Each structure stands twice: as structure tokens, then as C-alpha cells.
Amino acid sequence: MLVNGVPGNTLSIRDRGFLYGDGVFRTLCVREGRPQHWPLHYQKLQNDCEKLGINCPDFACLSAELAGLMPAHPNAVYKMIVTRGLSVRGYAPAPDAEPTHVWDISAIPAYPDNCRTGVTLRLCALRLAAQPRLAGIKHLNRLENVLAAAECTDADEGLLLDTEGRVIEGVRSNVFLMAGDRLITPDLSRCGVAGVQRDRVIAYAREIGLSVEVRDVELAELCAADAVFLTNSVFGLWPVAQFEQCRWLDLSRTVQFQVLFEQDESWLN
Amino acid sequence: MLVNGVPGNTLSIRDRGFLYGDGVFRTLCVREGRPQHWPLHYQKLQNDCEKLGINCPDFACLSAELAGLMPAHPNAVYKMIVTRGLSVRGYAPAPDAEPTHVWDISAIPAYPDNCRTGVTLRLCALRLAAQPRLAGIKHLNRLENVLAAAECTDADEGLLLDTEGRVIEGVRSNVFLMAGDRLITPDLSRCGVAGVQRDRVIAYAREIGLSVEVRDVELAELCAADAVFLTNSVFGLWPVAQFEQCRWLDLSRTVQFQVLFEQDESWLN
């Protein structure tokens, strides 16, 4: 673990990341000493920082730190957290705040066998609030995800709707529907987190000639889809076999996207 | 500063308060060695913990810590933060997580002279998202307040509406309207933070025979009110002299509530 480039696993109780969740993060896998899609993760981190007015550490700095950590942890989950830094009391951010950046490393989880072949998805009772100013950003205000995750412990993943009942995302994943030659994924301009893998899937789908629709998605559409799958930078792609009373028996439709998660650095690094 | 009862000013980067804003807090003043309304603050802290399923440290434990800190800091702002504690990776909380509790102490701020006689309030562009599961709770997901505070640096306080345009609160305060013999304050069941001073004002208003209405409040009502004031456990009561183009020249209507903030422990401790 590194805190502002220095080995350590603590930070100040005056850090705004702790006090207000005033920061952003990204989670990526390192496999065999190769960080998966690090430039894409950095780009998202930087965009999210910019939306919140946080000074993002530069790519060279974070890349050098990452390179220094990998020899000891060549196969692991790496989490990069950037906060607005230390605070005097009060919500108003000082414009000259020096950001805090933290690398946290943990083991790559072992998922149940069914995950490659089809997961169970459950509807969360919690509905995501619409906040356009924070939508899409992977920020540190994640209480909605915490409460939703606590609800869905008996399924592989929970499905989150917004307050209007539209499909938004999984608790820790983005969601895709396939219907004929169309790939559909929810618009995230009101709420939700726009993951790196979501961008990769969208770009790849266009490349292979699918029609891609990023728009509002009703729950009825998900239930009627030919296939549904979830993406996340740690677990990769999970086809959905079951959502409440809906079943998908033929999961072959999603196989074409597995290439994005199995061929290492091959496409859209 | 105390972290889990031990002098210190750092905490683990694996603390869920940092990772997800998975915690709650309260801020109170200690004046001349007397903590202002500590039992009420504790009650709120405990209620908020319960709503999030966090095990709140007990009153005796926190009171003893507070008593130990006061001799060295007899006039200060005390912030008590309780988080769900350490986390393994992932949003789902472990049911047996041992909570983290932190005391942070800072100087009582010196406010501009106008604050006692009438502050300027400005409308924030940011609208509060409706999330009933988190409404009222003083939790650590405070990015909306951070962004709103950054907008309103040229006024004493910012006024926050919800996405439907209803009046909810100040960036760091609760808001009250007076109209005839009625005291009106926004319902906080969709969003907003229910402060200790809000409860005290409501209880006192009933005691002195005012009709109290806790309900949805339109912005037009605020503009038409006989008086508007703000409350907060650190600054106490601020009468509003100006909100955008609205002016309140006679601020005597709010004087009756100053007793709650000036007579020390006298009422509803």
C-alpha cells in the first residue's frame, strides 16, 4: 500500500476523502505483472477528478508508483483512490488543496464456478437517487451501493433501478442487454457509475457491427432481452442466467465479448 | 484527537468511512468545559447508526472519552465520527464489523459581525437528490454539500432545494420560516440532514405556543415569509437578512429563539 507515494496504510482523519467522501477511485487487475487497461482507468480517474474540481496526480507519477508495486504483487487487485486532500473544518474546499492519492492492493477474488456460465441477478429494493452533478463518477459517496449490497447477499449481483424504475446498473457492475443485433446499455447521466469495461464493450460492439444504444432502459426490456450481461474490471464479464423469474438458458450470445476480458491487452488497452 | 479511544490522528485506508463514506457524524460545541446538548447529539448519532445498521458505541463510552478531552480543550468544536469499521474489498458490509469512532477537535470559528444581525443566503444551483433511505441522516456521503459550498462562497450560507424545487436546508444548516404565528420547516424525508438544533427549535416553538408545520416548502413561501432563520450546532441561530432579491429588515421575530442558543444548558439539553 502507498499513501502519497510512501509505503503505509493510514491517512489523516482530516482527509476530505474520509470526512465527506470527497474523492474518486478506480479498481483494476494486475495479471502476470501487467496492469489491465491502466491508461483507460487513468483517463476515467482524471475525468472524474476534473468533474469534482480535484487536482488529479499526473499519469507519469501514478504509473511509476504502479510499476514499483507490481514486482511484489504481480497478480492482484489494485485500487487507486484520489481525494481532495486535507481540510480545515467545513464543506467548502480550499482551491489550493493538495490531493491525497492511495494505492491499495488486495487478492484477486475467487468467484463461484457459475459466474462464467451464468449468474443470478436480484432486484434491489433501494432505488438510486438522480443527481446529475455526480452521475457517472466513481466517487467515494457509495452508501447507496453499501445498502444495496447488504440487500442482495443471496444472489451473485444486485440490479439497481432509479427512482423512476429505470434500469441503471449492477451494485458493482454495468449492465448490458442484447436484442437482435442491438446492444443496449443504460444512460448514466442521472445516476450510476460509468465503468472502464462499459466503454470497452461499447467500442467493441460498434467495431463488430452491432447497433449500440445508450439510453433509458425499462425493466420490462431487460426481462424481454435475448441476453443480459454484466461487466466489471475485476470479474470481467458475467452472463446473467437468472433475474427474479426470468431465465436465460442460451448464454452463447455473450461469448463474443469474452475476448475483451480474456485476450489480455489485445484490444483497446 | 482520539481514534477508537486512543490518542491519534490517523486511520486505516481500509476503513469503510474512507472507502465508501460508510459512517455518520455529529458536530457539537464545548464551551467553558460544558458540551452543548451532548445527549441530544448522541441520540441522533445512535439513530443514524441504526438506520445504516452500524453498531454505535455506547453513550457511557463516548461520554467518558469526551470528558477526558475537555480539560485540555474547554472551548472547541468537537466532531464525533462513527464508521462501520474495517472492510474486506467490496461494498457488502460484514455483519460483525467493529465500528471505528473518532473524536476530532477544532477551534470555534469566528463568524463575521453581520451573522448575529442578519446573514445573506444564496440559492445554490445544485439540487439535492431524493434518497429516502439516507434522508435525515448525517452520514459521510457529503459530496452534494461540498459542491454546493463551493458555489456559494460569496454569501454567508447557501440554500439547497431538491430536484422538484422544494426548499430543503442550508448547506450546513436547517432552515425555518415564520409566517404569522406559524413556524414552518421543511420535511426531510426525501433528503437533507435533521440537525439537533432543528429538533430543539421545533420543541421550543410548540412550548411557546407557535403552530409548527413540518412539511414541503415551496421557494415562493420562503420569499413571502415574515422571517427566515438558519440553525446549526456551531453557529447557533442566524437570522436571514437577504436571500437573492428578498430582504428582511425587521429581524426581531427570531429573537425569541436566541434563548435556545444563549442560555447555555437551560432548555432541552
Interface residues (C-beta under 8 A of the other chain):
Chain A: M1 V3 N9 T10 L11 S12 I13 R14 D15 R16 G17 F18 L19 Y20 G21 D22 L52 G53 V77 K79 I81 R84 V88 R89 G90 Y91 A92 P93 V102 D104 S106 P109 L126 A129 A130 Q131 R133 L134 H139 L140 N141 R142 L143 E144 N145 V146 L147 A148 A149 A150 T153 T163 V171 R172 C191
Chain B: M1 V3 N9 T10 L11 S12 I13 R14 D15 R16 G17 F18 L19 Y20 G21 D22 L52 G53 V77 K79 I81 R84 V88 R89 G90 Y91 A92 P93 V102 D104 S106 P109 L126 A129 A130 Q131 R133 L134 H139 L140 N141 R142 L143 E144 N145 V146 L147 A148 A149 A150 T153 T163 V171 R172 C191
